Amino acid sequence: MSEHHQFPPSDARAKSALVDNATYLDMYKRSIEQPDAFWDDMGRQQIDWMKPYTKVNNSTYDAASLSIKWYEDGTLNASANCLDRHLATRGDQTALIFEGDDPSVSRHISYRELHDEVCRFANVLKARG
């Protein structure tokens, strides 16, 4: 028989959460009961679009014609969403933690450092056509 373990967050951690449990449960309920409306709101609130989408979800789960498409007619810039928009307020915070095969080889990379590396590599790709 397996034991059930719980590891509740500290009060400080709970207070720093982006959403409290009640808000999370409300969001979860809406995501189940009104998925298209919920994900439309999330797509508009959380993502900067170069070309906004007009359809949230175009999916079929039929085994013969399985197709899952989210925001299919929209266009976004993943780098802008993941890096650029965080530079002004979170530039020096850790964006990525690299840990090599040897755990003693690790590196914390800030948003600013990662942005610089991404820009350098983008220029390499541009130079290669």
GUNU-313517 format. One record per residue (C-alpha): residue in one letter; y negated, z, x negated. Coordinates in steps of 0.2 Angstrom, whole numbers, plus 5000, padded with zeros to 4 digits. Layout:
<nodes>
AYZX
...
</nodes>
This chain:
<nodes>
M500050005000
S498349954993
E496850074992
H495150024999
H493750054987
Q491950054991
F490550044978
P488950074987
P487350024978
S486150154972
D484650194983
A483550114970
R484549954970
A484649954989
K482749964990
S482549814978
A483649704988
L482849544995
V483549585012
D484249745019
N485849755028
A485149745046
T484249585041
Y485849515032
L486849545048
D485549455059
M485549315047
Y487449305046
K487549305065
R486249165067
S487149065054
I488749075065
E487949055082
Q486648925078
P487148845061
D486048695062
A484448785066
F484848925053
W485248795039
D483648695044
D482648855042
M483448895025
G483248715019
R481348715024
Q481048885017
Q482048885001
I481948714994
D480548604989
W480948424995
M480248264987
K480748175003
P481148295018
Y482748275027
T482948235045
K484748285048
V485448455042
N487248425044
N488348275046
S490148335044
T491848305051
Y493348405047
D494648285054
A495948265040
A495948075042
S494048065040
L493548225031
S491648205027
I490448345023
K488548295021
W487148425020
Y485348365021
E485948195017
D484448085019
G483248205010
T482848194991
L482548344980
N482248374961
A483548504956
S482548544940
A480948574950
N481848694962
C482848784949
L481548804935
D479848734938
R479348834953
H479848994944
L478848974928
A477249054934
T477949214941
R479649234932
G479449124916
D479949264904
Q481349334915
T483149284911
A483749124920
L485349104912
I486549214902
F487649114889
E489249204884
G490349104871
D492149114870
D491849264858
P490949394869
S489949444854
V489149274855
S487949284869
R486149234873
H484949274887
I483849124891
S482249144900
Y481549014913
R480248954901
E481548934887
L482748844898
H481348734905
D480848684887
E482648634883
V482848534899
C481248444896
R481748404878
F483448344884
A482648234898
N481648154884
V483148114874
L483948034890
K482347934894
A482247874876
R484047804878
G483647714894
</nodes>
